[in-house]
């Protein structure tokens, strides 16, 4: 995750647009950098985009790396995805693992590996095939979660932010897991197929069952034994 943050910081300094493609046909890779790095690609190897405004669509045979102030991508990724920015939106598919660091993240995708997300506001939809590790202040989880989830609320307590954050659960959580936040809302459409542990200041309202509840009792979620 540190690498992602460094990539995003460096991207804002890039002003000249450059594109390069290299490697043999069976592992052809590409790089794009500039104030606006926007391309549709079809490569068998890796792809890397960096800039203030990043737009990356198409097919990437191996890994895709995205870093910028505003990142948008609808790509089919055969390897891993790494994306960092003030705003990140991804609507494609990833065969490998996914790492995202963003102030605002909106993901509606087919993510077949493990997923790690850190962000202030996160909306996650689609399908997560592996383990989910999510840290955020305001989190909305829709879609299907095959593996276990670890959702940890963050943030400070003042008139704009709530310590330990908020989490809305509205998806199918087949693998169970743990959710810790000051406020946890369980929507009527949520389903828990595995053992789900919810830690919050108050028991979530609603008729949905299939989870255990534990009072937060003034603790910080990052200090709770998971």
Phi, psi and omega in degrees: 000327178299320178300320180298316181296320178295320178299317180295321180293320181289330186298327184293342181273351184273122182245327182275135182276125178227140175230137177215145177231138185210164177097162178291167186300325183286347177216043182293127182239164183214153176225141175224132180216142179162177177304316172239115177249099186224120179205155166257125187239159173213090184233152179272343181256226183264161173221140180224128179235135176213143181165183175290309178246119183243126176229117184226115179233167175115213184235132177232120185291324181243241188267148176237127177241131182229133178212127179180176176291314177236120184239127176227133181208136169231087187229152172260115188247122181279340179246232182261156175242133172230123183223137180217141178174172173295321177227127180232128177230123180228131184227027182254222178217150181224125179281327182265215181270159183231133174233128181225132174232119185200152171292316175233128179230132176231112186237125174224090194207169174261103183248107191271343179257201175285150184231131177234122183228135172231125181192162177284309177238121185229127170242124185235122180225175181098231182215133174245115184276333181253210181279142176249128174238107187235127174237125181194170179269316177230117189230135179232112184252111173249189173078200186242134181236104185283318181268180180289153179243146171231105185246117185240120178281143180225169180126163180254163184264107172210194186289343180253334185232152179246128179304133181073002167071187179232146176224131175249124180252117183224013184248194176255115185252081185289330185266003181067204179132208182221140175231126179231123177197161177300312179240125175237125177248128177253112182286155182302331181278356181289145179224137180242110180268337178247187180283113182249130179247121180247126180242118185206170180292329178221154178296133178300139178279162178117166185269357182294135178240183177103012178223160174255148182244139177226126179296139178287325174054046174077001180282162169270139183299327181285358177247002178279137178286116182270000000 
